[in-house]
Amino acid sequence: MTDQIVLTNLHKSFGYLKAVCDVSLNVKVGQILGFIGPNGSGKSTTMKMATGYLKPDSGSSVICGIDIEKNPKEAKKLIGYLPEGAPAYGEMTTIGFLNFIADIRGYYGKQRSVQIDKAVERARIKHVLHQQIDTLSKGYKRRVGLSQAILHDPKILILDEPTDGLDPNQKHHVRELITEISRTTAIIVSTHILEEVDAVCSGVLLINKGNIVLDGSASELRSKVESHNSVLIKIDPKEVENLKRLLLTISGVSKIETINETDSNVNVHIYPKENRIILTEIAKIIADNKFPINDIHQNHIALDEAFRKLTV
Protein backbone atom coordinates (compact mmCIF):
# COMPACT_ATOMS: atom_id res chain seq x y z
CA MET A 1 0.00 0.00 0.00
CA THR A 2 1.24 3.49 -0.83
CA ASP A 3 0.90 6.52 1.42
CA GLN A 4 -1.97 8.44 -0.17
CA ILE A 5 -2.16 11.24 2.43
CA VAL A 6 1.14 12.50 3.81
CA LEU A 7 1.14 15.54 6.10
CA THR A 8 4.58 16.61 7.26
CA ASN A 9 5.38 19.05 10.10
CA LEU A 10 2.33 21.27 9.62
CA HIS A 11 2.29 24.51 11.59
CA LYS A 12 -0.41 27.18 11.67
CA SER A 13 -0.84 30.21 13.91
CA PHE A 14 -3.55 32.87 14.05
CA GLY A 15 -1.88 35.86 15.66
CA TYR A 16 -0.59 34.70 19.04
CA LEU A 17 -2.62 31.48 18.91
CA LYS A 18 -0.67 28.40 17.82
CA ALA A 19 -3.48 26.36 16.31
CA VAL A 20 -1.40 23.49 14.90
CA CYS A 21 2.14 22.62 15.98
CA ASP A 22 4.28 20.16 14.01
CA VAL A 23 1.51 17.74 13.01
CA SER A 24 2.54 14.86 10.74
CA LEU A 25 0.57 11.82 9.62
CA ASN A 26 0.22 9.40 6.74
CA VAL A 27 -2.75 7.32 5.67
CA LYS A 28 -2.71 4.51 3.12
CA VAL A 29 -5.44 3.08 0.91
CA GLY A 30 -7.54 0.73 3.02
CA GLN A 31 -6.95 2.72 6.22
CA ILE A 32 -9.42 4.90 8.10
CA LEU A 33 -7.72 7.29 10.50
CA GLY A 34 -9.81 8.57 13.39
CA PHE A 35 -8.68 12.16 14.01
CA ILE A 36 -9.84 13.15 17.50
CA GLY A 37 -9.31 15.91 20.03
CA PRO A 38 -11.22 18.46 22.14
CA ASN A 39 -12.98 21.42 20.56
CA GLY A 40 -10.36 23.97 19.51
CA SER A 41 -7.56 21.40 19.43
CA GLY A 42 -6.64 22.06 15.78
CA LYS A 43 -8.47 19.23 13.98
CA SER A 44 -10.43 21.34 11.49
CA THR A 45 -7.44 23.61 10.87
CA THR A 46 -5.30 20.58 10.09
CA MET A 47 -7.86 19.21 7.64
CA LYS A 48 -8.22 22.55 5.92
CA MET A 49 -4.46 22.58 5.39
CA ALA A 50 -4.54 18.96 4.21
CA THR A 51 -7.13 19.81 1.56
CA GLY A 52 -5.55 23.07 0.44
CA TYR A 53 -8.30 25.33 1.81
CA LEU A 54 -5.84 26.90 4.22
CA LYS A 55 -2.15 27.57 3.65
CA PRO A 56 0.15 26.33 6.42
CA ASP A 57 2.82 28.60 7.93
CA SER A 58 5.20 25.71 7.31
CA GLY A 59 5.07 22.02 6.45
CA SER A 60 3.48 20.21 3.54
CA SER A 61 0.44 18.25 2.44
CA VAL A 62 1.10 15.63 -0.25
CA ILE A 63 -1.86 13.88 -1.88
CA CYS A 64 -1.05 10.75 -3.89
CA GLY A 65 2.45 12.09 -4.46
CA ILE A 66 1.27 15.62 -5.40
CA ASP A 67 2.25 18.58 -3.22
CA ILE A 68 -1.01 20.46 -2.73
CA GLU A 69 0.66 23.85 -2.43
CA LYS A 70 2.72 23.41 -5.61
CA ASN A 71 -0.01 21.80 -7.71
CA PRO A 72 -3.34 22.49 -5.97
CA LYS A 73 -5.66 21.82 -8.90
CA GLU A 74 -4.31 18.35 -9.61
CA ALA A 75 -4.22 17.39 -5.92
CA LYS A 76 -7.77 18.63 -5.24
CA LYS A 77 -9.13 16.53 -8.10
CA LEU A 78 -8.27 13.49 -5.99
CA ILE A 79 -9.88 14.70 -2.74
CA GLY A 80 -13.42 14.32 -1.46
CA TYR A 81 -14.00 16.70 1.44
CA LEU A 82 -16.92 17.02 3.83
CA PRO A 83 -16.25 20.14 5.93
CA GLU A 84 -17.72 20.79 9.34
CA GLY A 85 -21.33 21.94 9.00
CA ALA A 86 -21.72 20.58 5.43
CA PRO A 87 -21.89 24.02 3.78
CA ALA A 88 -24.02 24.14 0.65
CA TYR A 89 -26.18 26.60 -1.31
CA GLY A 90 -29.40 26.59 0.66
CA GLU A 91 -31.54 27.99 -2.14
CA MET A 92 -30.62 25.08 -4.44
CA THR A 93 -32.47 21.79 -4.55
CA THR A 94 -30.44 18.70 -3.72
CA ILE A 95 -30.30 17.59 -7.36
CA GLY A 96 -29.43 21.13 -8.47
CA PHE A 97 -26.54 21.18 -6.02
CA LEU A 98 -25.25 17.79 -7.16
CA ASN A 99 -25.43 18.87 -10.79
CA PHE A 100 -23.44 21.96 -9.83
CA ILE A 101 -20.78 19.77 -8.17
CA ALA A 102 -20.73 17.48 -11.22
CA ASP A 103 -20.06 20.56 -13.38
CA ILE A 104 -17.12 21.50 -11.18
CA ARG A 105 -15.77 17.95 -11.34
CA GLY A 106 -16.02 17.94 -15.15
CA TYR A 107 -18.78 15.34 -15.61
CA TYR A 108 -21.14 15.63 -18.58
CA GLY A 109 -23.78 13.56 -20.36
CA LYS A 110 -24.23 9.94 -19.34
CA GLN A 111 -21.18 9.92 -17.06
CA ARG A 112 -22.67 12.79 -15.05
CA SER A 113 -25.91 10.83 -14.53
CA VAL A 114 -24.02 7.69 -13.52
CA GLN A 115 -21.88 9.51 -10.93
CA ILE A 116 -24.81 11.44 -9.46
CA ASP A 117 -27.05 8.37 -9.30
CA LYS A 118 -24.32 6.38 -7.55
CA ALA A 119 -23.67 9.13 -4.98
CA VAL A 120 -27.40 9.55 -4.33
CA GLU A 121 -27.87 5.82 -3.80
CA ARG A 122 -24.86 5.52 -1.49
CA ALA A 123 -25.92 8.49 0.66
CA ARG A 124 -29.60 7.44 0.57
CA ILE A 125 -30.98 10.85 -0.34
CA LYS A 126 -33.16 9.92 -3.34
CA HIS A 127 -36.44 11.09 -1.78
CA VAL A 128 -35.09 14.62 -1.03
CA LEU A 129 -33.58 15.24 -4.49
CA HIS A 130 -36.11 17.91 -5.40
CA GLN A 131 -36.28 19.52 -1.97
CA GLN A 132 -34.60 22.86 -1.29
CA ILE A 133 -31.49 22.32 0.84
CA ASP A 134 -32.46 25.00 3.36
CA THR A 135 -35.58 22.99 4.21
CA LEU A 136 -33.71 19.76 4.94
CA SER A 137 -33.05 18.45 8.43
CA LYS A 138 -29.51 18.66 9.81
CA GLY A 139 -29.03 14.95 9.16
CA TYR A 140 -30.09 15.17 5.52
CA LYS A 141 -27.94 18.23 4.94
CA ARG A 142 -25.04 16.17 6.25
CA ARG A 143 -25.85 13.34 3.85
CA VAL A 144 -26.13 15.72 0.91
CA GLY A 145 -22.69 16.99 1.89
CA LEU A 146 -21.40 13.42 1.97
CA SER A 147 -22.87 12.70 -1.47
CA GLN A 148 -20.97 15.63 -3.01
CA ALA A 149 -17.76 14.45 -1.33
CA ILE A 150 -17.97 10.99 -2.90
CA LEU A 151 -19.52 11.95 -6.25
CA HIS A 152 -16.21 11.70 -8.15
CA ASP A 153 -14.96 8.47 -6.50
CA PRO A 154 -12.07 10.27 -4.79
CA LYS A 155 -8.75 8.61 -3.96
CA ILE A 156 -8.71 10.62 -0.72
CA LEU A 157 -11.72 11.20 1.55
CA ILE A 158 -11.56 13.69 4.42
CA LEU A 159 -14.65 13.85 6.59
CA ASP A 160 -15.26 16.33 9.40
CA GLU A 161 -17.95 14.99 11.76
CA PRO A 162 -19.66 12.84 9.07
CA THR A 163 -22.43 11.52 11.35
CA ASP A 164 -23.23 14.77 13.15
CA GLY A 165 -27.00 15.15 13.31
CA LEU A 166 -27.78 11.64 12.07
CA ASP A 167 -30.11 9.24 13.86
CA PRO A 168 -28.76 5.81 14.94
CA ASN A 169 -29.90 4.06 11.74
CA GLN A 170 -28.34 6.75 9.55
CA LYS A 171 -25.10 6.59 11.56
CA HIS A 172 -24.93 2.83 11.05
CA HIS A 173 -25.42 3.21 7.30
CA VAL A 174 -22.80 5.96 6.97
CA ARG A 175 -20.27 3.91 8.95
CA GLU A 176 -20.87 0.94 6.66
CA LEU A 177 -20.45 3.21 3.64
CA ILE A 178 -17.16 4.62 4.96
CA THR A 179 -15.86 1.10 5.54
CA GLU A 180 -16.87 0.07 2.00
CA ILE A 181 -15.24 3.14 0.42
CA SER A 182 -12.00 2.56 2.36
CA ARG A 183 -11.23 -0.54 0.26
CA THR A 184 -10.01 1.75 -2.53
CA THR A 185 -9.54 5.02 -0.66
CA ALA A 186 -7.46 6.57 2.12
CA ILE A 187 -9.80 8.18 4.67
CA ILE A 188 -9.49 10.62 7.56
CA VAL A 189 -12.52 10.91 9.85
CA SER A 190 -12.53 13.75 12.35
CA THR A 191 -15.10 13.13 15.04
CA HIS A 192 -16.01 13.88 18.63
CA ILE A 193 -18.17 10.72 18.71
CA LEU A 194 -15.64 8.26 20.07
CA GLU A 195 -17.82 5.22 19.42
CA GLU A 196 -17.20 6.03 15.76
CA VAL A 197 -13.49 5.40 16.26
CA ASP A 198 -14.24 1.93 17.61
CA ALA A 199 -16.82 1.30 14.88
CA VAL A 200 -14.85 2.17 11.73
CA CYS A 201 -11.30 3.40 12.33
CA SER A 202 -8.14 1.34 11.90
CA GLY A 203 -5.96 3.97 13.57
CA VAL A 204 -6.23 6.96 15.91
CA LEU A 205 -4.48 10.31 16.00
CA LEU A 206 -5.25 12.35 19.12
CA ILE A 207 -4.43 16.04 19.04
CA ASN A 208 -4.64 18.53 21.91
CA LYS A 209 -3.78 22.24 21.86
CA GLY A 210 -2.36 21.80 18.36
CA ASN A 211 0.03 19.00 19.33
CA ILE A 212 -0.10 15.27 18.67
CA VAL A 213 -0.70 13.39 21.91
CA LEU A 214 -1.04 9.87 20.50
CA ASP A 215 -0.64 8.27 17.07
CA GLY A 216 -1.60 4.62 17.20
CA SER A 217 -4.71 2.50 17.76
CA ALA A 218 -7.80 2.61 19.95
CA SER A 219 -6.19 -0.11 22.10
CA GLU A 220 -3.09 2.04 22.58
CA LEU A 221 -5.30 4.96 23.59
CA ARG A 222 -7.04 2.81 26.21
CA SER A 223 -3.67 1.49 27.41
CA LYS A 224 -2.79 4.98 28.65
CA VAL A 225 -5.28 4.47 31.49
CA GLU A 226 -3.82 2.39 34.31
CA SER A 227 -7.09 0.66 35.17
CA HIS A 228 -7.69 -0.73 31.66
CA ASN A 229 -8.12 -4.53 31.90
CA SER A 230 -7.94 -4.36 35.71
CA VAL A 231 -10.14 -6.76 37.66
CA LEU A 232 -12.59 -5.95 40.47
CA ILE A 233 -13.58 -8.60 43.01
CA LYS A 234 -16.09 -8.39 45.86
CA ILE A 235 -15.20 -10.75 48.69
CA ASP A 236 -15.74 -11.34 52.40
CA PRO A 237 -13.28 -9.20 54.43
CA LYS A 238 -11.98 -12.31 56.26
CA GLU A 239 -10.68 -13.76 52.95
CA VAL A 240 -8.94 -10.63 51.65
CA GLU A 241 -5.38 -11.12 52.88
CA ASN A 242 -5.18 -14.74 51.75
CA LEU A 243 -6.57 -13.81 48.33
CA LYS A 244 -4.11 -10.91 47.95
CA ARG A 245 -1.17 -13.16 48.86
CA LEU A 246 -2.08 -15.63 46.11
CA LEU A 247 -2.89 -12.97 43.52
CA LEU A 248 0.55 -11.41 43.93
CA THR A 249 2.05 -14.68 42.64
CA ILE A 250 0.63 -13.81 39.18
CA SER A 251 3.46 -12.29 37.15
CA GLY A 252 1.12 -9.96 35.28
CA VAL A 253 -0.21 -8.24 38.41
CA SER A 254 1.13 -4.75 39.05
CA LYS A 255 -0.59 -3.80 42.30
CA ILE A 256 -3.65 -4.55 44.42
CA GLU A 257 -5.88 -2.07 46.22
CA THR A 258 -8.77 -2.65 48.61
CA ILE A 259 -11.59 -0.09 48.62
CA ASN A 260 -15.10 0.46 50.00
CA GLU A 261 -14.77 -2.02 52.86
CA THR A 262 -17.91 -2.95 54.83
CA ASP A 263 -18.65 -5.70 57.35
CA SER A 264 -19.77 -8.04 54.57
CA ASN A 265 -17.79 -6.96 51.51
CA VAL A 266 -14.43 -5.63 50.37
CA ASN A 267 -13.76 -4.48 46.81
CA VAL A 268 -10.37 -5.77 45.69
CA HIS A 269 -8.97 -3.90 42.66
CA ILE A 270 -6.19 -5.78 40.82
CA TYR A 271 -4.16 -3.78 38.30
CA PRO A 272 -2.29 -5.51 35.46
CA LYS A 273 1.18 -4.72 34.17
CA GLU A 274 1.05 -3.05 30.75
CA ASN A 275 -2.73 -3.61 30.52
CA ARG A 276 -2.32 -7.38 30.24
CA ILE A 277 -5.35 -9.67 30.42
CA ILE A 278 -5.15 -11.27 33.89
CA LEU A 279 -8.77 -12.32 34.43
CA THR A 280 -8.25 -15.99 33.51
CA GLU A 281 -5.36 -16.45 35.96
CA ILE A 282 -7.29 -14.69 38.71
CA ALA A 283 -10.37 -16.86 38.09
CA LYS A 284 -8.22 -20.01 38.33
CA ILE A 285 -6.83 -18.99 41.74
CA ILE A 286 -10.35 -18.26 42.98
CA ALA A 287 -11.66 -21.62 41.70
CA ASP A 288 -8.68 -23.69 42.94
CA ASN A 289 -8.91 -22.19 46.42
CA LYS A 290 -12.72 -22.04 46.55
CA PHE A 291 -12.81 -18.39 47.56
CA PRO A 292 -16.44 -17.32 48.22
CA ILE A 293 -16.53 -14.21 46.06
CA ASN A 294 -19.68 -12.10 45.56
CA ASP A 295 -18.74 -10.55 42.21
CA ILE A 296 -15.91 -10.38 39.67
CA HIS A 297 -15.53 -8.38 36.49
CA GLN A 298 -12.89 -6.97 34.18
CA ASN A 299 -12.66 -3.22 33.75
CA HIS A 300 -12.71 -2.33 30.02
CA ILE A 301 -11.97 1.37 29.71
CA ALA A 302 -14.22 3.42 27.41
CA LEU A 303 -12.43 5.60 24.89
CA ASP A 304 -14.08 8.63 26.47
CA GLU A 305 -12.23 7.99 29.73
CA ALA A 306 -8.88 7.56 27.97
CA PHE A 307 -9.61 10.71 25.95
CA ARG A 308 -10.24 12.73 29.10
CA LYS A 309 -7.12 11.34 30.75
CA LEU A 310 -4.90 12.59 27.92
CA THR A 311 -6.54 15.92 27.17
CA VAL A 312 -7.24 17.55 30.54
Secondary structure, DSSP 8 states (H G I E B T S, - for coil): --EEEEEEEEEEEETTEEEEEEEEEEEETT-EEEEE--TTSSHHHHHHHHTTSS--SEEEEEETTEETTTSHHHHHTTEEEE-TT----TTSBHHHHHHHHHHHHT--HHHHHHHHHHHHHHHT-GGGTTSBGGGS-HHHHHHHHHHHHHTT--SEEEEESTTTT--HHHHHHHHHHHHHHTTSSEEEEE-S-HHHHHHH-SEEEEEETTEEEEEE-HHHHHHTSTTTTEEEEEE-GGGHHHHHHHHTTSTTEEEEEEES--SS-EEEEEEEGGG---HHHHHHHHHHTT--EEEEEEE---HHHHHHHHH-
